[in-house]
Amino acid sequence: MDIRTQKESAPACQRAFTLLEVMIAVAIFFVSVFSILELVSQNLRYIQNLQKPQIDIGSIAAETSTIENRDDIKESGDFGDLYPNASWSQEIYEVGSNGLFQVDITVEEAVSGNNAVSKMSILLYRPNWVDEAIGGTIIQR
């Protein structure tokens, strides 16, 4: 009896893929998976580039910390052409009798019909600022 005839007449449960077929299938699978991963990665980079950067509240805090003479307890402003739909406000009050002041900074931005509010508080040690009256203005000694 010929081996070839036995192999062809073998039951279906004993038949298998050849090594070459498996290697080709695995290669096609990995090429398609890596192509999809590259596409997702590229789309994430595009989305990241399209996002508008958030407003840095730290720039307002840095500007406040450099001022030596402080006459206003409340102050507000906007960011000009850089962020046309945004405004900021800050409030300064004394939290200790030793010249420790807290500055509360709030940034409001109109984003697609909703107001996005960001808040930050910093502490400043300014012994040359004095609270002369209850709820009064802060003046320099």
C-alpha positions as CSV (number, residue, x, y, z in Angstrom):
1,M,0.0,0.0,0.0
2,D,1.3,3.4,-0.9
3,I,1.8,6.0,1.8
4,R,0.4,8.8,-0.3
5,T,-2.9,7.0,-0.6
6,Q,-3.1,6.4,3.2
7,K,-2.4,10.1,3.9
8,E,-5.2,11.2,1.5
9,S,-7.6,8.8,3.0
10,A,-6.8,9.8,6.6
11,P,-9.7,11.1,8.6
12,A,-10.2,14.9,8.8
13,C,-9.3,15.1,12.4
14,Q,-5.7,14.1,11.6
15,R,-5.1,16.7,9.0
16,A,-3.1,19.9,10.0
17,F,-1.6,23.1,8.6
18,T,1.9,23.0,7.3
19,L,4.6,25.1,9.0
20,L,4.7,27.4,6.0
21,E,1.0,28.1,6.2
22,V,1.2,28.9,9.9
23,M,4.2,31.2,9.4
24,I,2.5,33.1,6.6
25,A,-0.7,33.5,8.7
26,V,1.3,34.8,11.7
27,A,3.2,37.2,9.5
28,I,-0.1,38.6,8.1
29,F,-1.5,38.9,11.6
30,F,1.5,40.8,13.0
31,V,1.7,43.2,10.0
32,S,-2.0,44.0,10.4
33,V,-1.7,44.5,14.2
34,F,1.3,46.8,13.9
35,S,-0.4,48.8,11.1
36,I,-3.5,49.3,13.4
37,L,-1.2,50.3,16.3
38,E,0.7,52.8,14.1
39,L,-2.6,54.3,13.0
40,V,-3.9,54.7,16.5
41,S,-0.6,56.2,17.6
42,Q,-0.6,58.7,14.7
43,N,-4.2,59.7,15.5
44,L,-3.3,60.3,19.2
45,R,-0.5,62.6,18.1
46,Y,-2.8,64.6,15.8
47,I,-5.4,64.9,18.6
48,Q,-2.7,66.1,21.0
49,N,-1.5,68.7,18.5
50,L,-5.0,70.0,18.0
51,Q,-5.8,70.5,21.7
52,K,-5.6,74.0,22.9
53,P,-3.2,74.4,25.8
54,Q,-4.7,75.2,29.2
55,I,-4.2,78.6,30.7
56,D,-1.3,78.7,33.1
57,I,-2.4,80.1,36.4
58,G,1.2,80.1,37.6
59,S,2.0,83.1,35.4
60,I,-0.5,85.2,37.4
61,A,0.9,83.8,40.7
62,A,4.4,84.6,39.6
63,E,3.5,88.1,38.7
64,T,1.8,88.7,42.0
65,S,4.8,87.4,43.9
66,T,7.1,89.9,42.4
67,I,5.1,93.0,43.3
68,E,6.6,94.7,46.4
69,N,3.9,97.4,47.0
70,R,0.4,96.1,47.1
71,D,-2.5,98.5,47.2
72,D,-5.4,96.4,45.9
73,I,-7.1,93.6,47.8
74,K,-9.0,92.5,44.7
75,E,-7.7,92.6,41.2
76,S,-8.9,91.3,37.9
77,G,-8.0,91.3,34.2
78,D,-7.9,89.3,31.0
79,F,-5.3,87.6,28.8
80,G,-5.8,89.8,25.8
81,D,-5.5,88.2,22.4
82,L,-3.7,85.1,23.8
83,Y,-6.9,83.8,25.4
84,P,-9.8,86.1,24.3
85,N,-12.5,84.2,26.1
86,A,-10.7,84.0,29.5
87,S,-10.4,86.4,32.5
88,W,-8.7,86.2,35.8
89,S,-9.3,87.6,39.3
90,Q,-7.3,87.5,42.5
91,E,-8.1,88.3,46.1
92,I,-5.4,88.9,48.7
93,Y,-6.0,88.6,52.5
94,E,-3.9,88.3,55.6
95,V,-3.9,84.8,57.2
96,G,-1.5,85.5,60.0
97,S,-0.4,88.5,62.0
98,N,3.2,88.0,61.0
99,G,2.8,89.1,57.4
100,L,1.6,85.9,55.9
101,F,-0.9,86.6,53.0
102,Q,-3.0,84.2,50.9
103,V,-3.7,85.0,47.3
104,D,-6.7,83.2,45.7
105,I,-6.5,83.3,42.0
106,T,-9.4,82.3,39.8
107,V,-9.4,81.9,36.0
108,E,-12.7,81.6,34.1
109,E,-12.8,80.6,30.4
110,A,-15.8,80.2,28.2
111,V,-15.4,76.9,26.4
112,S,-18.1,75.9,24.0
113,G,-20.9,77.5,25.9
114,N,-19.7,76.4,29.4
115,N,-17.5,78.3,31.8
116,A,-14.4,76.4,32.8
117,V,-13.2,77.6,36.2
118,S,-9.6,77.0,37.5
119,K,-8.6,78.1,41.0
120,M,-5.2,78.3,42.8
121,S,-4.1,79.6,46.2
122,I,-0.6,80.7,47.1
123,L,0.9,82.0,50.3
124,L,3.1,85.0,50.4
125,Y,5.3,86.2,53.2
126,R,5.3,90.0,53.0
127,P,6.1,91.5,56.4
128,N,6.1,95.0,54.8
129,W,2.4,94.7,54.0
130,V,0.1,95.6,56.9
131,D,-3.7,95.4,57.3
132,E,-4.5,98.8,58.8
133,A,-8.2,98.4,59.2
134,I,-10.6,95.5,59.5
135,G,-11.4,94.5,55.9
136,G,-9.4,97.6,54.9
137,T,-6.8,98.0,52.3
138,I,-3.3,96.6,52.5
139,I,-0.6,99.3,52.6
140,Q,3.1,99.4,52.9
141,R,4.7,100.3,56.2
